[in-house]
Amino acid sequence: MKLRIFLVIWLLVAGMVACSTSEETSSTGEKRVTANEPRHVKVYFEKGMFGGWPANHGIWSWGDEILVGFGMGYYKDQGLNHHIDRERPEIPMLARSLDGGETWSIEDPGAKGYLLTEGGYLHGVTRPGVTIPPLRESEGGIDFTHPDFALTVRTNSIHAGIGRVFHSHDRGRTWEGPFRLPSFDSPGIAPRTDYIIDDKETCTLFITAAKANGREGRPLCVRTSDSGKTWNFVSWIGPEPEGFSIMPASLRLSDTDILVTVRMRETTRRWIGTYLSSDNGASWEYLNEAVPDAGVGNPPAMIELQDGRICLLYGYRAEPYSIRAVLSGDRGRTWSDPITLRDDGASRDIGYVRAIQRPDGKVVAVYYFTDEASGPERYIGATIWSPPTPWPAPI
């Protein structure tokens, strides 16, 4: 009887995994796990245009309402570089879904006077007729636990830039800012949007600063405990690298433990590394390579699933150009083999994922992408999928 019960349970578990993923071999001979029946939708696509870099802007969710930021520019073939026309405007935009990522509407906050700009655009020129708003010193008063809160952090350079903070208390329909973010005794900072909220007055940002030579970059964490009036240096995340270590993605695991994954590069090698702090960000231990090979490099997105596992998503910038995920059931100590969400990319100019998990358990991963079927334009896409269960099981 016990053997029969064991076999039934084993078959059920095996069936659940089989329904969620499958293993196949790519044209390059690489064995890979693919997500079964992921659904891909276009968030923003326009002929002649370029949509890019959700990871720079941020993603926020309130139940089945999802808001994500991205950059919109004009398409231009630039060879191996980003295919955006740098002599024409790049405009910060928002995309909103009210049905869990199934359909999207596009919003232009600048048209309403909310200029979520870098103060000197990263990939294009300033929008005609727009005056970049001056930086202000924050007076505080941010309610980080407001149910409709959103925050985005922007920069004007990937190297020694200036940080700008914007926040909203109405799900991104109106915004306050830009407020100055200090450079924390570095040559300059290049923050993108990643943060942990602890209470009404306390928020920790995970950002990138320039190295001593003024080039990108080295990750650090900074914190406010007075509702955004002041931001204070907490720690560097790892030593200053020879190459770079940039664009951290964070998760709070406990009152004291924080997990961070970071986009890393040394010479020709690109990977995603993992750091753990057991003292609320005061110091960091390097754990492992969550993704040993990210092609020519891509930043991580990281979320904690409803069952306690950690899901890390990224763009794979080598053939086959892919959007992938890895899972951890032991709080980032070990990671699964990559799960391929899609591998029909036509170029390495893809990725910069941001993700949320819907109330029904499905994950919505948003990224920028290009594929042969859609033409050369870069667009904002989303993949809706179910992480495999119960592998790897959470501890």
C-alpha positions as CSV (number, residue, x, y, z in Angstrom):
1,M,0.0,0.0,0.0
2,K,2.8,2.4,0.9
3,L,4.6,1.7,-2.3
4,R,1.4,2.3,-4.3
5,I,0.8,5.7,-2.6
6,F,4.5,6.6,-3.2
7,L,4.1,5.8,-6.9
8,V,0.9,7.8,-7.3
9,I,2.6,10.8,-5.6
10,W,5.7,10.4,-7.8
11,L,3.6,10.3,-11.0
12,L,1.6,13.4,-10.0
13,V,4.8,15.3,-9.3
14,A,6.4,14.2,-12.6
15,G,3.2,15.1,-14.4
16,M,3.2,18.6,-12.9
17,V,6.8,19.2,-14.0
18,A,6.1,17.9,-17.4
19,C,3.2,20.2,-17.8
20,S,5.3,23.2,-16.9
21,T,8.6,22.5,-18.8
22,S,10.1,20.3,-21.4
23,E,13.7,19.5,-22.4
24,E,15.0,19.8,-26.0
25,T,18.2,20.4,-27.9
26,S,18.8,23.6,-29.8
27,S,20.3,23.9,-33.3
28,T,23.6,24.7,-31.6
29,G,23.6,21.5,-29.6
30,E,22.7,23.2,-26.3
31,K,20.4,21.2,-24.1
32,R,17.7,23.5,-22.6
33,V,14.6,23.5,-20.6
34,T,11.7,25.3,-22.3
35,A,8.5,26.6,-20.7
36,N,5.5,24.9,-22.1
37,E,2.9,27.1,-23.7
38,P,4.2,30.5,-22.6
39,R,2.0,33.3,-24.1
40,H,3.8,36.2,-25.8
41,V,2.0,39.6,-26.2
42,K,3.2,42.9,-27.6
43,V,3.1,45.7,-25.1
44,Y,4.4,48.4,-27.4
45,F,5.1,48.0,-31.1
46,E,5.2,50.6,-33.8
47,K,6.7,50.5,-37.3
48,G,9.7,52.7,-37.6
49,M,10.1,53.1,-33.8
50,F,12.2,51.6,-31.0
51,G,11.0,50.5,-27.6
52,G,13.6,49.6,-25.0
53,W,15.0,48.9,-21.6
54,P,12.1,48.3,-19.1
55,A,14.8,47.4,-16.5
56,N,16.0,51.1,-16.5
57,H,12.5,52.4,-15.7
58,G,10.7,49.9,-13.4
59,I,7.6,47.8,-13.1
60,W,4.8,48.1,-10.5
61,S,1.6,46.1,-9.8
62,W,-1.6,46.3,-7.9
63,G,-3.4,43.0,-8.3
64,D,-4.1,42.6,-12.0
65,E,-3.1,46.2,-12.7
66,I,0.5,46.4,-14.0
67,L,2.5,49.5,-14.9
68,V,5.9,49.4,-16.6
69,G,8.2,52.1,-17.9
70,F,10.2,52.1,-21.1
71,G,12.1,54.3,-23.6
72,M,10.5,55.1,-26.9
73,G,12.7,56.3,-29.8
74,Y,13.1,56.1,-33.6
75,Y,14.5,53.0,-35.2
76,K,17.8,53.2,-37.0
77,D,20.1,50.3,-38.0
78,Q,23.3,50.8,-35.9
79,G,25.0,47.5,-36.6
80,L,25.9,45.8,-33.3
81,N,24.8,48.8,-31.2
82,H,21.3,49.6,-30.1
83,H,19.1,50.3,-33.1
84,I,17.9,53.7,-32.0
85,D,18.4,57.0,-33.8
86,R,20.5,59.0,-31.3
87,E,19.9,62.2,-33.2
88,R,16.2,62.1,-32.6
89,P,14.2,62.2,-29.3
90,E,14.0,59.3,-26.8
91,I,10.8,59.7,-24.8
92,P,10.1,58.0,-21.4
93,M,6.8,56.2,-21.7
94,L,4.5,54.0,-19.6
95,A,2.4,51.0,-20.5
96,R,-0.5,50.0,-18.3
97,S,-2.5,46.7,-18.2
98,L,-5.7,46.3,-16.3
99,D,-6.0,42.5,-17.0
100,G,-2.8,41.0,-15.7
101,G,-0.7,41.8,-18.8
102,E,-3.1,40.3,-21.4
103,T,-3.7,43.7,-23.1
104,W,-1.9,47.1,-22.7
105,S,-2.5,50.8,-23.3
106,I,0.4,53.3,-23.8
107,E,0.6,56.5,-21.7
108,D,2.9,59.5,-22.3
109,P,3.5,61.1,-18.9
110,G,5.4,64.0,-20.6
111,A,2.2,65.0,-22.5
112,K,0.6,65.7,-19.1
113,G,3.7,67.6,-17.8
114,Y,5.2,64.7,-15.8
115,L,8.7,64.5,-17.4
116,L,10.3,61.3,-16.2
117,T,13.5,62.3,-17.9
118,E,17.2,61.6,-17.4
119,G,18.0,65.3,-17.7
120,G,19.9,64.7,-20.9
121,Y,18.7,61.6,-22.7
122,L,20.8,58.4,-22.6
123,H,20.1,57.2,-26.1
124,G,18.6,60.2,-28.0
125,V,18.2,64.0,-27.8
126,T,15.8,66.0,-25.8
127,R,12.2,66.0,-26.9
128,P,11.4,69.2,-29.0
129,G,9.8,72.0,-27.0
130,V,10.5,70.3,-23.6
131,T,12.5,72.0,-20.9
132,I,14.1,69.5,-18.6
133,P,12.8,70.2,-15.1
134,P,15.4,71.4,-12.6
135,L,16.5,69.1,-9.8
136,R,15.0,69.8,-6.5
137,E,15.9,68.9,-2.9
138,S,13.3,66.6,-1.5
139,E,11.4,67.8,1.6
140,G,10.5,64.2,2.4
141,G,6.9,63.3,3.0
142,I,6.9,60.2,0.9
143,D,4.6,57.5,2.1
144,F,6.4,54.4,0.9
145,T,3.7,52.1,2.1
146,H,0.8,53.9,0.3
147,P,-1.2,51.3,-1.5
148,D,-0.9,53.1,-4.8
149,F,2.8,54.0,-4.5
150,A,5.4,53.8,-7.3
151,L,9.0,55.1,-7.5
152,T,11.4,55.4,-10.4
153,V,15.1,56.4,-10.3
154,R,16.8,57.7,-13.5
155,T,20.2,58.8,-14.6
156,N,21.8,60.9,-17.4
157,S,24.8,58.7,-17.9
158,I,25.8,55.0,-17.7
159,H,29.1,56.3,-16.1
160,A,29.4,59.2,-13.7
161,G,25.8,60.5,-13.9
162,I,23.3,62.4,-11.8
163,G,20.5,60.6,-10.0
164,R,16.9,61.7,-10.2
165,V,14.1,60.3,-8.1
166,F,10.4,60.5,-9.0
167,H,7.5,59.1,-7.0
168,S,3.7,58.7,-7.4
169,H,0.9,58.0,-4.9
170,D,-1.8,57.3,-7.6
171,R,-0.4,54.3,-9.6
172,G,1.7,56.5,-11.9
173,R,-1.0,58.8,-13.1
174,T,0.8,61.8,-11.6
175,W,4.4,62.1,-10.4
176,E,6.4,64.3,-8.1
177,G,10.1,65.1,-8.9
178,P,12.8,65.1,-10.0
179,F,14.5,65.1,-6.6
180,R,18.3,64.9,-6.4
181,L,19.9,61.7,-5.4
182,P,23.4,62.3,-3.9
183,S,26.5,60.8,-5.6
184,F,27.7,59.3,-2.2
185,D,31.3,60.4,-2.6
186,S,31.7,58.7,-6.0
187,P,32.6,60.4,-9.3
188,G,28.9,60.1,-10.2
189,I,26.0,57.6,-10.2
190,A,24.0,55.7,-12.8
191,P,20.9,54.5,-10.9
192,R,18.2,52.4,-12.4
193,T,15.0,51.4,-10.6
194,D,15.3,48.8,-7.9
195,Y,14.3,49.2,-4.3
196,I,13.0,47.6,-1.1
197,I,10.3,49.2,1.1
198,D,10.4,48.4,4.8
199,D,7.9,50.8,6.3
200,K,6.2,54.2,5.7
201,E,9.5,56.1,6.1
202,T,12.2,53.6,5.1
203,C,13.3,52.6,1.6
204,T,16.5,51.1,0.4
205,L,17.7,51.8,-3.2
206,F,20.1,49.4,-5.0
207,I,22.0,51.4,-7.6
208,T,25.3,51.7,-9.5
209,A,28.0,54.3,-9.1
210,A,31.1,55.1,-11.2
211,K,34.4,53.5,-10.3
212,A,37.3,55.6,-9.2
213,N,38.2,56.1,-12.9
214,G,34.8,57.5,-13.7
215,R,33.7,54.5,-15.7
216,E,30.8,52.1,-15.0
217,G,30.4,50.7,-12.5
218,R,30.1,49.4,-8.9
219,P,26.9,48.6,-7.1
220,L,25.9,50.0,-3.7
221,C,22.9,50.3,-1.5
222,V,21.6,53.6,0.0
223,R,18.7,54.1,2.4
224,T,16.3,56.8,3.6
225,S,14.7,56.6,7.0
226,D,13.0,60.0,6.9
227,S,10.5,59.5,4.0
228,G,12.9,60.5,1.3
229,K,14.2,63.7,2.7
230,T,17.8,62.4,2.9
231,W,19.5,59.3,1.4
232,N,22.4,57.8,3.2
233,F,25.2,55.5,2.0
234,V,24.9,52.0,3.5
235,S,27.5,49.8,1.8
236,W,29.3,48.9,-1.4
237,I,28.1,45.5,-2.8
238,G,31.4,43.7,-3.5
239,P,34.9,45.2,-4.3
240,E,35.5,47.5,-7.2
241,P,35.9,45.3,-10.3
242,E,38.3,45.5,-13.1
243,G,35.4,45.3,-15.6
244,F,32.0,46.3,-14.2
245,S,29.4,45.2,-11.7
246,I,26.1,47.0,-12.4
247,M,22.3,47.1,-12.3
248,P,21.5,45.2,-9.1
249,A,18.2,43.4,-8.5
250,S,17.2,42.9,-4.8
251,L,15.0,40.8,-2.6
252,R,14.4,41.0,1.1
253,L,14.5,37.4,2.6
254,S,14.1,38.4,6.3
255,D,14.5,41.3,8.7
256,T,18.2,40.9,8.3
257,D,18.8,39.0,5.0
258,I,18.9,40.7,1.6
259,L,19.7,38.9,-1.7
260,V,21.1,40.8,-4.6
261,T,22.0,39.7,-8.1
262,V,24.2,41.8,-10.3
263,R,25.2,42.1,-14.0
264,M,28.9,41.4,-14.1
265,R,31.7,41.7,-16.7
266,E,35.4,40.9,-16.8
267,T,37.2,41.0,-20.2
268,T,35.0,38.9,-22.6
269,R,33.1,37.1,-19.8
270,R,29.6,38.2,-18.8
271,W,27.5,36.6,-16.0
272,I,25.0,37.4,-13.3
273,G,26.5,37.1,-9.8
274,T,24.8,36.7,-6.4
275,Y,25.5,38.5,-3.1
276,L,23.9,38.0,0.3
277,S,23.8,40.4,3.2
278,S,22.9,39.0,6.7
279,D,23.1,42.4,8.4
280,N,20.5,44.4,6.5
281,G,22.9,45.6,3.8
282,A,25.8,46.6,6.0
283,S,28.1,44.0,4.5
284,W,27.9,41.4,1.6
285,E,29.1,37.9,0.9
286,Y,29.5,36.7,-2.7
287,L,27.6,33.5,-3.1
288,N,27.7,32.2,-6.7
289,E,27.0,32.7,-10.3
290,A,23.2,32.6,-10.7
291,V,23.8,32.7,-14.5
292,P,27.3,31.7,-15.6
293,D,26.8,32.9,-19.2
294,A,24.6,35.8,-20.2
295,G,26.0,36.2,-23.8
296,V,27.3,39.7,-24.1
297,G,25.5,40.6,-20.9
298,N,22.1,41.5,-19.5
299,P,20.7,42.7,-16.1
300,P,18.7,40.4,-13.9
301,A,15.1,40.8,-12.8
302,M,14.3,39.0,-9.6
303,I,11.0,38.2,-7.8
304,E,10.0,36.0,-4.9
305,L,7.3,33.6,-6.0
306,Q,4.2,32.9,-3.9
307,D,5.5,29.5,-2.9
308,G,8.8,31.0,-1.6
309,R,11.1,30.2,-4.5
310,I,13.1,32.9,-6.2
311,C,12.8,33.5,-9.9
312,L,15.5,35.4,-11.8
313,L,14.8,36.5,-15.4
314,Y,17.2,37.9,-18.0
315,G,17.9,38.3,-21.7
316,Y,20.4,35.9,-23.2
317,R,22.5,37.9,-25.7
318,A,24.0,35.1,-27.7
319,E,22.5,32.6,-30.1
320,P,19.8,31.5,-29.7
321,Y,18.8,35.0,-28.6
322,S,16.4,34.3,-25.7
323,I,14.5,35.4,-22.7
324,R,15.3,33.0,-19.9
325,A,14.7,32.3,-16.2
326,V,16.4,30.4,-13.5
327,L,14.9,29.3,-10.1
328,S,16.2,28.9,-6.6
329,G,14.5,26.9,-3.9
330,D,17.2,27.6,-1.3
331,R,17.3,31.4,-1.1
332,G,19.8,31.9,-3.8
333,R,22.4,29.3,-2.7
334,T,21.8,27.2,-5.9
335,W,20.0,27.8,-9.1
336,S,18.3,25.6,-11.7
337,D,19.3,25.2,-15.3
338,P,17.9,28.0,-17.5
339,I,14.3,27.8,-18.5
340,T,13.8,29.3,-22.0
341,L,10.7,31.4,-22.3
342,R,11.3,32.3,-25.9
343,D,14.3,31.9,-28.3
344,D,13.1,33.6,-31.5
345,G,15.2,36.7,-31.1
346,A,16.7,38.2,-34.3
347,S,19.5,40.1,-32.5
348,R,21.3,40.4,-29.3
349,D,19.5,43.8,-28.8
350,I,17.0,42.3,-26.3
351,G,16.2,41.8,-22.7
352,Y,16.3,44.2,-19.7
353,V,13.5,42.3,-18.1
354,R,11.2,43.4,-15.3
355,A,8.6,40.9,-13.9
356,I,5.8,40.5,-11.5
357,Q,3.7,37.5,-10.3
358,R,-0.1,37.8,-10.8
359,P,-2.5,36.9,-8.1
360,D,-3.3,33.7,-10.0
361,G,0.4,32.6,-9.8
362,K,1.4,33.3,-13.4
363,V,4.5,35.4,-14.0
364,V,4.4,38.4,-16.4
365,A,7.9,39.1,-17.7
366,V,8.3,42.4,-19.7
367,Y,11.3,43.1,-21.8
368,Y,12.4,44.6,-25.1
369,F,12.7,42.3,-28.1
370,T,13.2,41.9,-31.9
371,D,12.2,39.0,-34.1
372,E,12.2,38.2,-37.8
373,A,8.4,37.9,-37.9
374,S,7.8,41.5,-36.6
375,G,10.5,43.2,-38.7
376,P,13.7,45.0,-37.6
377,E,12.0,47.3,-35.0
378,R,12.6,46.8,-31.3
379,Y,9.4,46.5,-29.3
380,I,8.3,45.9,-25.8
381,G,7.0,42.4,-25.3
382,A,5.6,40.4,-22.4
383,T,5.6,36.7,-21.7
384,I,3.0,35.2,-19.4
385,W,3.9,31.8,-18.0
386,S,3.7,29.5,-15.1
387,P,6.9,28.5,-13.3
388,P,7.3,24.8,-13.0
389,T,6.2,23.1,-9.8
390,P,7.5,21.7,-7.5
391,W,11.0,21.9,-8.9
392,P,13.2,23.1,-7.3
393,A,11.2,22.8,-4.1
394,P,11.6,25.7,-1.6
395,I,13.3,24.9,1.6
